[in-house]
Amino acid sequence: MTIEALSLRPQSAPAQPGDARTCASAQLARAIVDGLEAGGFAPGQRLVEADLCERFGVGRSAVRDALQRLAARGVVTLSPNKGARISEVTLADALDTLELTELLLGLAARTAARSVSGQGVAEAVGNALRQLEQARELDDPRRFAAARKAFYATLIRAGGNQALRRVLPSVQVHVLRARFGFSTMQAEVFDEFRAIGAAVLAGDPERAERLGREHVRRIRERMEQNTTTIRTRE
């Protein structure tokens, strides 16, 4: 199976020959991150170069570049003589990350609401909400995960804050590693997204920010409850 078949993002224009390895490694890095959220990879899982080459149809140099990219972002841990593994994340790490994400997503929602009158913004937000609703109706966790990321990305693009465009996606990567087990909450989470989207479309920055932050706080609460339940069962 190739990267293009697994990637949740549209394919870009063909790369020039000199850029082929860079393009392949970037696509592979994205596919691994997508796989984390979709359940195809798990924290602590070993990543074997030969397996990745076969699975994604790329060369070893592209695999090594991709692993270096992910290691720089904290997604992968590289160890001498042990190779690469998906980084482990503790509950404390995840909660710290979500504390930062709460502020950033609230800001993304606020800036999107302020910019809703801009060309194409309302249409883009509406389309993102429809994608979420379709994924929920199909009860498709992978599709819902893709639609959720698209919704976040739409808010960031709508607001036009370049710093948010750089920072928030990289922060979310760390949350993905700790978010397994939440696929059964699609309906509940969708209601939160719909409320955020409605506030953005209404041009209400204060309400949009409040709902965005509340959404992340609820993720924190669910994560803590889920961890407590697992410990109780053990």
Secondary structure by P-SEA (a helix, b strand, c coil): ccccccccccccccccccaaaaaaaaaaaaaaaaaaaaccccccbbbbaaaaaaaccccaaaaaaaaaaaaaacccccccccccccccccaaaaaaaaaaaaaaaaaaaaaaaaaccccaaaaaaaaaaaaaaaaaaaccaaaaaaaaaaaaaaaaaaaccaaaaacaaaaaaaaaaaccccccaaaaaaaaaaaaaaaaaaccaaaaaaaaaaaaaaaaaaaaaaaaaaaaac
